[in-house]
């Protein structure tokens, strides 16, 4: 029985060889599929029992889940074809197929590992691990995957016998032309990448930049959207954003508060000496406050000035305003109890008129004289 009776394009191979190759394909597929299932179950048991590093085991299990069934089938077929004595042209084609299939599967593994690894890294270094993916995760993952698949595509073209040197050079020249034509867009893109890596702020942070104060709603590839305190949405390009000073209020751990009190300069020294201790007692009675100092700062004919400095141990703006209000009201009440006058002294202005000399004649009213002469002539 000749295999050529079945219309096979490759001659010279007996049916028994094809049967062996088919059996090898089936066995290889079953072995690979079974090994993958056992390895994934083993990783799951190790994670549940705590015998293995949980992040690493979960990463390995999730990466193995990216195994393509088509790739497993093709690998099984290639194993069977490798057992046959193929002619040189077909043998070379099988070798190329080996590279493509294995390279594709390895690239899929790395792609999945990059997605899971970057997402886990940025969530671990974020204040809220349940938060959605940040712009840093999206940009870095996208950049790594782009480079990965570009390398795989060039490697496949090279194995197919295509000269990629000219192709890469053409891509370089074209990339320079595109970069010059879209330099503003690329500037915003690199600015967004800088925001992703350096992280001067993240979504949800309260910031103030370029006269705008609000919370960050979205950081995109070109623009950042800020919900202003007045309610409207402000859209700023990433490049312009990084050119200005950004104040991140969410990362402020403490808030320094400085207040001044001016009292009447006629206040007796004994009464003025009591004021610092009274103000300190008021501040120390407040919650989430660290007292720093209170001193007599200045003495002038207009007022006696005291300066108070304390620190809020929270960055919440509402708590700061409530505490400042409580301190001011308590100081006003304390001044009333002590009889401290906070009014400014009255100023008396005296106006002195210079006496007029006797010889000085009053100024003549020429218009009145003219009218008098006119009426007299009638």
Secondary structure, DSSP 4 states (H G I P E B T S, - for coil): --GGGGT-SS-S--HHHHHHHHHHHHHHHHHHHHHHHHHHHHHHHHHHHT-S-HHHHHHHHHHHTT--HHHHHHHHHHHHHHTS---HHHHHHHHHHHHHHHHHHHHHHHHHHHHHHHHHHHHHTSS-TTSPPPHHHHHHHHHHHHHHHHHHHHHHHHHTT--HHHHHHHHHHHHHHHHHHTHHHHHHHHHHHHHHHH-S--TT-EEEETTEEEEEEEE-SSEEEEEETTS-EEEEEHHHHHTS--EESTT---EEEEEEEEE-TTS-HHHHHHHHHHHHHHHHTSTTEEEEEEEEEEE-SS-EEEEEEEEESS--HHHHHHHHHHHHHHHHHHHHHHT---SPPP------PPPPPSS-PPPP-HHHHHHHHHHHH-
